[in-house]
Amino acid sequence: MDDYLHKCVYYIEWIAQNILRVISALLHRDFGEETFRNFLQFIKFGLVGVSNVFISYVIYAVSLVVLQKMGFFHPADYISAQIFAFFLSVLWSFYWNNRLVFIAGEGKTRSIWKALIKTYISYSVSGLFVNSALLLLWIQVFQEDKRCQVNKRKNKLSKITINRLY
């Protein structure tokens, strides 16, 4: 896997370098090595973020289907699936950000557990609480509106059918 990872990083660096060359030519400005490293870090961070969105959605969808099929947490199965997806996707993001983006320098160490706890705390505000509140809003409010619209259509159809019979 490390060989594959090194090849991917090489191609990411090559693409980022060429993008920066094009930007440099368009702006008629020469960017230094530090700018390239920062740009490369930004690209890697973005790729980890995009993969995190995909992973989070897949985990949510699969766990929601599994919870619904098994009948667990029935009234709040979507919230349970969202919490499960949150914890696994943050772990995914943490792993790849530490592996690709925020690499500890030579001779430097950091506490992985301490960093992981900080990550969960910082992500929980936006990634868990806000998303859960929006999910509740969308499911409870908009799903209720949809049910009301369906019932109104059924009532209209039944009235039309009854009128045609008379």
C-alpha positions as CSV (number, residue, x, y, z in Angstrom):
1,M,0.0,0.0,0.0
2,D,2.9,2.4,0.7
3,D,4.0,2.0,-2.9
4,Y,0.6,2.9,-4.2
5,L,0.4,5.8,-1.7
6,H,3.8,7.1,-2.9
7,K,2.7,6.9,-6.5
8,C,-0.5,8.8,-5.7
9,V,1.4,11.5,-3.8
10,Y,3.8,11.8,-6.7
11,Y,1.0,12.4,-9.2
12,I,-0.7,14.8,-6.8
13,E,2.5,16.8,-6.5
14,W,3.0,16.7,-10.3
15,I,-0.5,18.0,-11.0
16,A,-0.2,20.7,-8.3
17,Q,3.2,21.8,-9.7
18,N,1.7,22.1,-13.2
19,I,-1.4,24.0,-11.9
20,L,0.9,26.4,-10.1
21,R,3.0,26.8,-13.2
22,V,-0.1,27.8,-15.2
23,I,-1.2,30.2,-12.5
24,S,2.3,31.6,-12.4
25,A,2.3,32.1,-16.2
26,L,-1.2,33.7,-16.2
27,L,-0.2,36.1,-13.4
28,H,3.3,36.7,-14.7
29,R,4.6,36.0,-11.2
30,D,7.2,33.5,-10.0
31,F,6.2,31.5,-7.0
32,G,8.9,30.1,-4.6
33,E,9.3,26.7,-3.0
34,E,7.4,27.7,0.1
35,T,4.4,28.7,-1.9
36,F,4.5,25.4,-3.8
37,R,4.6,23.5,-0.5
38,N,1.7,25.5,0.9
39,F,-0.3,25.0,-2.3
40,L,0.4,21.3,-2.3
41,Q,-0.7,21.0,1.3
42,F,-3.9,22.9,0.4
43,I,-4.5,20.4,-2.5
44,K,-4.0,17.4,-0.3
45,F,-6.2,18.8,2.4
46,G,-8.9,19.4,-0.2
47,L,-8.6,15.8,-1.5
48,V,-8.9,14.4,2.0
49,G,-11.9,16.6,2.6
50,V,-13.6,15.4,-0.7
51,S,-12.9,11.8,0.2
52,N,-14.3,12.4,3.7
53,V,-17.6,13.7,2.3
54,F,-17.9,10.6,0.1
55,I,-16.9,8.2,2.9
56,S,-19.3,9.9,5.3
57,Y,-22.2,9.6,2.8
58,V,-21.6,6.0,2.0
59,I,-21.3,5.0,5.7
60,Y,-24.5,7.0,6.4
61,A,-26.4,5.4,3.6
62,V,-25.3,1.8,4.4
63,S,-25.8,2.1,8.1
64,L,-29.2,3.7,7.6
65,V,-30.3,0.8,5.4
66,V,-28.9,-1.7,7.9
67,L,-30.6,0.0,10.9
68,Q,-34.0,0.2,9.0
69,K,-33.8,-3.5,7.9
70,M,-33.0,-4.6,11.4
71,G,-35.5,-2.3,13.0
72,F,-33.0,-0.8,15.4
73,F,-33.5,2.8,16.7
74,H,-36.7,3.0,14.6
75,P,-37.8,6.5,15.2
76,A,-34.3,8.0,15.2
77,D,-32.5,5.6,12.9
78,Y,-31.3,8.4,10.6
79,I,-29.8,10.2,13.6
80,S,-28.0,7.0,14.7
81,A,-26.7,6.4,11.2
82,Q,-25.5,10.0,11.0
83,I,-23.7,9.8,14.4
84,F,-22.0,6.5,13.3
85,A,-21.0,8.0,10.0
86,F,-19.6,11.1,11.8
87,F,-17.4,9.1,14.1
88,L,-16.0,6.9,11.3
89,S,-15.5,9.7,8.8
90,V,-13.7,11.9,11.3
91,L,-11.4,8.9,12.0
92,W,-10.8,8.5,8.2
93,S,-10.1,12.2,7.9
94,F,-7.8,12.3,10.9
95,Y,-5.8,9.3,9.6
96,W,-5.3,10.7,6.1
97,N,-4.6,14.2,7.2
98,N,-1.9,12.9,9.5
99,R,-0.5,10.7,6.8
100,L,-0.6,13.1,3.9
101,V,-1.2,16.7,4.9
102,F,0.1,17.5,8.4
103,I,3.1,15.3,8.7
104,A,5.2,15.7,11.8
105,G,8.7,17.1,11.1
106,E,11.9,15.1,11.5
107,G,12.5,14.4,15.2
108,K,9.1,15.8,16.2
109,T,6.4,13.8,17.9
110,R,2.9,14.4,18.8
111,S,0.3,12.6,20.9
112,I,-2.0,10.9,18.5
113,W,-4.7,10.4,21.1
114,K,-4.6,14.0,22.2
115,A,-4.8,15.2,18.6
116,L,-7.6,12.8,17.9
117,I,-9.6,14.0,20.9
118,K,-9.0,17.6,19.8
119,T,-10.2,16.7,16.3
120,Y,-13.4,15.1,17.5
121,I,-14.1,18.1,19.7
122,S,-13.5,20.6,17.0
123,Y,-15.5,18.7,14.3
124,S,-18.4,17.9,16.7
125,V,-19.7,21.5,16.6
126,S,-20.1,21.6,12.8
127,G,-20.0,18.0,11.9
128,L,-22.2,16.5,14.5
129,F,-24.4,19.1,16.2
130,V,-25.2,21.4,13.2
131,N,-25.7,18.4,10.8
132,S,-27.9,16.6,13.3
133,A,-30.0,19.7,13.8
134,L,-30.4,20.1,10.0
135,L,-31.1,16.5,9.6
136,L,-33.9,16.7,12.2
137,L,-35.3,19.7,10.5
138,W,-35.3,18.2,7.0
139,I,-36.7,14.9,8.2
140,Q,-39.3,16.2,10.7
141,V,-40.4,19.4,8.9
142,F,-40.0,18.7,5.2
143,Q,-41.1,15.1,5.4
144,E,-44.2,16.2,7.3
145,D,-44.9,18.8,4.5
146,K,-44.5,16.0,1.9
147,R,-47.0,13.8,3.8
148,C,-49.5,16.6,3.9
149,Q,-49.2,17.2,0.2
150,V,-49.7,13.5,-0.5
151,N,-52.8,13.4,1.7
152,K,-54.2,16.5,-0.1
153,R,-53.6,14.8,-3.4
154,K,-55.3,11.7,-2.2
155,N,-58.3,13.7,-1.0
156,K,-58.6,15.5,-4.3
157,L,-58.4,12.3,-6.2
158,S,-61.0,10.6,-4.1
159,K,-63.4,13.7,-4.5
160,I,-62.8,13.6,-8.3
161,T,-63.6,9.8,-8.4
162,I,-66.7,10.3,-6.2
163,N,-67.9,13.2,-8.4
164,R,-67.5,11.0,-11.5
165,L,-69.5,8.2,-10.0
166,Y,-72.5,10.5,-9.4
